[in-house]
Amino acid sequence: MLIVMDTYATAEQVERVCQEVLEMGYQPHPMPGPTRTAVCITGNDGPVRQSNRLSLLPGVAELIKVTKPYKLVSRDWKAFDTVVEVGEVEIGGPAIVVMAGPCTIESREQMLEMARTVTSLGATVVRGGAFKPRTLPYSFQGLGEEGLKYLAEARSLYGVPVVTEVMETETVDLVAEYADIFQIGARNMQNYALLKRVGRQGKPVLLKRGLSATVKDLLLAAEYIMAEGNKQVILCERGVRTFDDHSRFTLDLSVIPVLKELTHLPVIVDPSHAAGQYARVIPMSRAAIAAGADGLIVEVHANPAFAVCDGEQSLVPSRFEELMRQVERIAAAMDRPVAGLPSMAHGAE
């Protein structure tokens, strides 16, 4: 249920409503809007009992039933777009944001060199995997905390936020020491203990869609994070499994406008994991921006042939530069700038 307050409702009246909701055994989530405040109720698995008592409280304009199972992520609760702020980077705002870097952190030299390269070409968030979920248990699993230290050093040197995957509840605090954004990978999208833990931690969360997850599954996973108090969630489409094998996964571009209709959360696309082949990453990136995505997360490696993980889908720096140029042109057609590109555009003239 959504409690819509009157335009002139006071802070004390909003607090009174929240206290009443708590006394009813539910959780209140106040959301100040451009003209009025709304209070979303969670914790109910059916109709809110004795809801009429809420309508009689001072400052309450109306009660709206929310029929969707997800509430906090829904546009019923928040009509205007959420912008996730990470340092000076805004994800979900007017500008397209590109996150880039190696799939796996292999060494200090590799991490710093890739961070220097992608930021010089316009990336405003650096990615790098310190803990790697691998299908084969004998494959390289990442450098762990050593890799996190290299990632944090890259942030310090180049002044950009960094994102890395967290795989276990036990390592959330460790990853939080070094990273600015938690990435929840596709295989952990429904790891509810992990979702709750990052929800309580408070840092922005990049939530990837599961390999066979529906839109509803993805939004309910985001709801787990937000229900713990963390409103800084970024959704990521990274391809799903279908009957065909022409690519590693099938990039579901149609999900972008669907998510934009259903939720206020930012939506980005991972063309690297979906395509599985570097030659298809740039076309899929163009298509994602044209479909309305707020950004991309792309894998870049100086020598993909010798990468310890996912080299076949990684772009060399020259191809990443071309991706940025093409994305800039598509974004311009959508009346959107690309964060981090003005200096590069002027330098090319």
C-alpha positions as CSV (number, residue, x, y, z in Angstrom):
1,M,0.0,0.0,0.0
2,L,1.1,3.6,-0.7
3,I,0.1,6.4,1.6
4,V,0.1,9.7,-0.3
5,M,0.5,12.7,2.0
6,D,-1.1,16.1,1.3
7,T,1.0,18.7,-0.4
8,Y,1.3,20.7,2.8
9,A,1.8,17.8,5.1
10,T,4.4,18.5,7.8
11,A,7.4,16.4,8.8
12,E,5.6,15.7,12.1
13,Q,2.6,14.4,10.3
14,V,4.7,12.1,8.1
15,E,6.5,10.8,11.2
16,R,3.1,10.2,12.8
17,V,2.0,8.1,9.8
18,C,5.3,6.1,9.9
19,Q,4.9,5.4,13.7
20,E,1.3,4.2,13.1
21,V,2.5,1.8,10.4
22,L,5.2,0.4,12.7
23,E,2.6,-0.1,15.4
24,M,0.5,-2.1,12.9
25,G,3.4,-4.5,12.5
26,Y,4.6,-3.2,9.0
27,Q,7.6,-1.3,7.7
28,P,7.2,2.4,6.5
29,H,9.4,3.8,3.8
30,P,8.9,7.5,3.3
31,M,9.8,9.0,0.0
32,P,9.8,12.8,-0.5
33,G,8.7,13.7,-4.0
34,P,8.8,16.9,-6.0
35,T,5.5,18.1,-4.6
36,R,4.5,15.7,-1.8
37,T,5.7,12.8,0.3
38,A,4.5,9.2,-0.1
39,V,5.0,6.4,2.5
40,C,5.2,2.9,1.1
41,I,4.2,0.0,3.4
42,T,6.1,-3.3,3.2
43,G,6.1,-6.4,5.4
44,N,2.6,-7.5,4.4
45,D,1.9,-10.6,2.2
46,G,-1.7,-9.6,1.7
47,P,-4.1,-6.7,2.2
48,V,-3.0,-4.2,4.9
49,R,-5.2,-4.8,8.0
50,Q,-7.1,-1.9,9.5
51,S,-5.9,0.5,6.7
52,N,-8.8,2.8,7.3
53,R,-7.1,4.1,10.5
54,L,-4.3,5.5,8.3
55,S,-6.7,7.5,6.1
56,L,-7.9,9.3,9.2
57,L,-4.5,10.6,10.2
58,P,-3.7,14.3,9.7
59,G,-1.9,15.1,6.4
60,V,-3.0,11.9,4.6
61,A,-4.4,12.6,1.2
62,E,-5.2,9.1,-0.1
63,L,-4.3,5.4,0.2
64,I,-3.3,3.6,-3.0
65,K,-3.3,-0.2,-3.2
66,V,-0.1,-1.6,-4.8
67,T,-1.0,-4.9,-6.5
68,K,2.5,-5.8,-7.7
69,P,4.5,-8.1,-5.4
70,Y,7.4,-5.7,-5.7
71,K,6.7,-2.3,-4.1
72,L,9.8,-0.2,-3.4
73,V,11.2,-0.8,-6.9
74,S,7.9,0.1,-8.6
75,R,6.9,3.3,-10.3
76,D,3.7,3.1,-8.3
77,W,5.9,4.0,-5.3
78,K,8.2,6.4,-7.0
79,A,7.2,7.9,-10.3
80,F,10.4,9.8,-11.1
81,D,13.7,8.1,-12.0
82,T,16.3,7.2,-9.3
83,V,19.7,8.6,-9.9
84,V,22.5,6.6,-8.1
85,E,25.3,8.9,-7.1
86,V,28.8,7.4,-6.7
87,G,31.2,10.1,-6.0
88,E,30.8,12.6,-8.9
89,V,29.3,9.9,-11.2
90,E,25.5,9.9,-11.6
91,I,24.0,6.6,-12.9
92,G,20.5,7.0,-14.2
93,G,20.7,10.7,-14.9
94,P,20.8,12.4,-18.4
95,A,24.3,11.1,-19.2
96,I,25.3,7.6,-20.3
97,V,27.8,6.0,-18.0
98,V,30.3,3.5,-19.2
99,M,32.0,1.1,-16.8
100,A,35.1,-0.7,-18.2
101,G,38.1,-2.7,-17.2
102,P,39.3,-6.3,-17.1
103,C,37.1,-9.2,-16.3
104,T,39.7,-10.5,-13.8
105,I,42.4,-8.6,-12.0
106,E,45.5,-10.6,-12.9
107,S,48.3,-8.3,-11.5
108,R,48.9,-4.8,-10.2
109,E,50.5,-3.7,-13.4
110,Q,47.6,-5.1,-15.5
111,M,44.9,-3.4,-13.3
112,L,46.5,0.0,-13.2
113,E,47.3,0.0,-16.9
114,M,43.7,-1.0,-17.9
115,A,42.3,1.6,-15.5
116,R,44.6,4.3,-17.0
117,T,43.5,3.2,-20.5
118,V,39.8,3.1,-20.1
119,T,39.5,6.3,-18.1
120,S,41.6,8.2,-20.7
121,L,39.1,7.0,-23.3
122,G,36.0,8.1,-21.4
123,A,35.0,5.4,-18.9
124,T,33.9,7.0,-15.6
125,V,33.7,3.8,-13.5
126,V,36.5,1.1,-13.5
127,R,35.5,-2.6,-13.2
128,G,37.7,-5.5,-12.1
129,G,37.0,-8.9,-10.7
130,A,38.9,-9.9,-7.5
131,F,36.6,-12.9,-6.7
132,K,35.5,-14.9,-9.7
133,P,32.6,-17.4,-9.9
134,R,33.8,-20.1,-12.3
135,T,31.9,-23.0,-13.7
136,L,35.0,-25.2,-13.4
137,P,36.3,-25.4,-9.7
138,Y,39.9,-25.7,-10.9
139,S,39.8,-22.5,-12.9
140,F,41.4,-19.3,-11.6
141,Q,39.2,-17.9,-8.9
142,G,40.7,-14.4,-8.6
143,L,43.3,-12.7,-6.4
144,G,40.9,-11.9,-3.5
145,E,42.0,-9.1,-1.2
146,E,45.2,-8.6,-3.1
147,G,43.1,-7.8,-6.2
148,L,40.9,-5.5,-4.2
149,K,43.9,-3.5,-3.1
150,Y,45.0,-3.0,-6.8
151,L,41.4,-1.9,-7.7
152,A,41.4,0.6,-4.8
153,E,44.8,1.9,-6.0
154,A,43.4,2.5,-9.4
155,R,40.6,4.5,-7.9
156,S,43.1,6.6,-6.0
157,L,45.3,7.2,-9.0
158,Y,42.6,8.0,-11.6
159,G,39.9,9.5,-9.4
160,V,37.0,7.3,-10.5
161,P,34.7,4.9,-8.6
162,V,35.3,1.2,-8.9
163,V,32.9,-1.8,-9.1
164,T,33.7,-5.4,-8.3
165,E,31.7,-8.6,-7.6
166,V,30.9,-9.8,-4.1
167,M,30.0,-13.5,-3.9
168,E,29.5,-14.3,-0.2
169,T,28.0,-12.7,2.8
170,E,31.3,-13.3,4.7
171,T,33.2,-11.0,2.3
172,V,30.8,-8.1,2.1
173,D,32.6,-6.0,4.7
174,L,36.0,-6.8,3.1
175,V,34.8,-5.8,-0.4
176,A,33.2,-2.6,1.1
177,E,36.6,-1.5,2.3
178,Y,37.9,-1.2,-1.2
179,A,35.0,-0.9,-3.7
180,D,32.4,1.8,-4.3
181,I,29.8,-0.4,-6.0
182,F,28.9,-4.0,-5.1
183,Q,28.2,-6.2,-8.1
184,I,25.9,-9.1,-7.6
185,G,26.5,-11.5,-10.4
186,A,23.9,-13.4,-12.4
187,R,24.5,-16.6,-10.5
188,N,23.9,-14.8,-7.2
189,M,20.8,-12.8,-8.2
190,Q,18.6,-15.0,-6.0
191,N,21.1,-15.5,-3.2
192,Y,18.7,-13.8,-0.8
193,A,21.1,-13.8,2.2
194,L,23.6,-11.9,0.1
195,L,21.0,-9.5,-1.2
196,K,19.9,-8.7,2.4
197,R,23.5,-8.3,3.5
198,V,24.4,-5.7,0.8
199,G,21.1,-4.1,1.4
200,R,22.1,-3.4,5.0
201,Q,25.7,-2.4,4.1
202,G,24.4,0.7,2.2
203,K,26.8,1.0,-0.8
204,P,25.3,1.1,-4.3
205,V,24.6,-2.3,-5.8
206,L,24.8,-3.3,-9.4
207,L,22.4,-6.3,-9.7
208,K,22.7,-8.5,-12.7
209,R,19.8,-10.5,-14.1
210,G,20.1,-14.2,-13.6
211,L,20.7,-16.6,-16.5
212,S,17.1,-17.7,-16.6
213,A,15.4,-15.0,-14.6
214,T,12.2,-13.3,-15.5
215,V,11.7,-9.6,-15.2
216,K,9.6,-10.2,-12.1
217,D,12.4,-12.3,-10.6
218,L,14.9,-9.5,-11.2
219,L,12.7,-6.8,-9.6
220,L,11.9,-9.0,-6.6
221,A,15.7,-9.5,-6.1
222,A,16.1,-5.7,-6.2
223,E,13.2,-5.5,-3.7
224,Y,15.2,-7.6,-1.2
225,I,18.0,-5.1,-1.3
226,M,15.8,-2.1,-1.0
227,A,13.7,-3.6,1.8
228,E,16.8,-3.6,3.9
229,G,17.1,0.2,3.5
230,N,19.4,0.5,0.5
231,K,17.8,2.5,-2.3
232,Q,20.9,2.7,-4.5
233,V,20.3,-0.2,-6.9
234,I,21.3,-0.4,-10.5
235,L,19.8,-3.1,-12.7
236,C,21.9,-4.9,-15.3
237,E,20.7,-6.9,-18.3
238,R,23.5,-9.3,-19.3
239,G,21.8,-11.9,-21.5
240,V,19.7,-14.9,-20.7
241,R,19.8,-18.6,-21.7
242,T,17.6,-19.5,-24.7
243,F,17.3,-22.5,-27.1
244,D,19.9,-21.0,-29.5
245,D,23.7,-21.2,-29.2
246,H,24.7,-18.5,-31.8
247,S,26.1,-16.4,-28.9
248,R,27.1,-17.1,-25.3
249,F,23.7,-15.7,-24.1
250,T,20.8,-13.9,-25.8
251,L,20.9,-10.2,-25.0
252,D,17.3,-9.2,-24.2
253,L,17.1,-5.7,-25.4
254,S,13.3,-5.6,-25.1
255,V,13.7,-5.8,-21.4
256,I,15.1,-2.2,-21.3
257,P,11.9,-0.3,-22.1
258,V,9.9,-2.9,-20.1
259,L,12.0,-2.1,-17.0
260,K,11.8,1.6,-17.7
261,E,8.0,1.3,-17.5
262,L,7.9,-0.8,-14.4
263,T,10.7,0.6,-12.2
264,H,12.4,3.9,-11.4
265,L,15.8,2.2,-11.0
266,P,18.6,2.8,-13.5
267,V,19.2,0.1,-16.2
268,I,22.6,-0.7,-17.7
269,V,23.7,-3.4,-20.1
270,D,26.6,-5.9,-20.1
271,P,27.2,-6.7,-23.8
272,S,30.4,-8.6,-23.1
273,H,28.9,-11.5,-21.3
274,A,25.9,-11.6,-23.5
275,A,27.8,-11.7,-26.8
276,G,30.7,-13.9,-25.7
277,Q,32.7,-12.6,-28.7
278,Y,34.5,-9.3,-29.0
279,A,33.2,-8.6,-32.5
280,R,29.6,-8.4,-31.3
281,V,30.2,-6.2,-28.3
282,I,30.2,-2.9,-30.2
283,P,26.9,-3.6,-32.2
284,M,25.2,-4.7,-29.0
285,S,26.4,-1.6,-27.2
286,R,25.0,0.7,-29.9
287,A,21.6,-1.2,-29.7
288,A,21.5,-1.0,-25.9
289,I,21.9,2.8,-25.8
290,A,19.4,3.2,-28.6
291,A,16.9,1.1,-26.6
292,G,17.2,3.4,-23.6
293,A,19.9,1.9,-21.4
294,D,21.5,4.3,-18.9
295,G,25.0,2.8,-19.4
296,L,27.2,-0.1,-20.2
297,I,29.7,-2.4,-18.4
298,V,32.3,-3.6,-20.8
299,E,35.4,-5.9,-20.5
300,V,38.7,-4.5,-21.8
301,H,42.1,-6.3,-21.9
302,A,45.4,-5.3,-23.4
303,N,46.1,-8.8,-24.7
304,P,42.9,-10.9,-24.7
305,A,44.6,-14.0,-26.1
306,F,46.5,-14.4,-22.8
307,A,43.7,-13.3,-20.4
308,V,43.0,-15.8,-17.6
309,C,39.3,-15.3,-18.0
310,D,36.9,-14.4,-20.8
311,G,39.5,-13.1,-23.2
312,E,37.4,-13.9,-26.2
313,Q,34.8,-11.3,-25.2
314,S,37.2,-8.6,-24.1
315,L,37.9,-5.6,-26.3
316,V,41.5,-4.4,-26.9
317,P,41.9,-0.7,-26.1
318,S,41.6,0.5,-29.7
319,R,38.2,-1.3,-30.1
320,F,37.1,0.2,-26.8
321,E,37.9,3.6,-28.1
322,E,35.8,2.9,-31.2
323,L,33.0,1.7,-28.9
324,M,33.1,5.0,-27.1
325,R,32.9,7.0,-30.3
326,Q,30.0,5.0,-31.7
327,V,28.1,5.1,-28.4
328,E,28.6,8.9,-28.3
329,R,26.9,9.2,-31.7
330,I,24.0,6.9,-30.7
331,A,23.6,8.8,-27.4
332,A,23.5,12.1,-29.3
333,A,20.6,10.9,-31.4
334,M,18.8,10.1,-28.1
335,D,19.6,13.6,-26.8
336,R,21.9,12.2,-24.1
337,P,25.6,13.0,-23.5
338,V,28.1,10.4,-22.6
339,A,29.8,11.0,-19.2
340,G,33.5,11.4,-19.6
341,L,33.6,12.1,-23.4
342,P,33.7,15.8,-24.0
343,S,37.5,16.1,-23.6
344,M,38.0,13.1,-26.0
345,A,35.6,14.6,-28.5
346,H,37.4,17.9,-28.5
347,G,40.8,16.2,-28.7
348,A,39.7,14.3,-31.9
349,E,39.0,17.6,-33.8
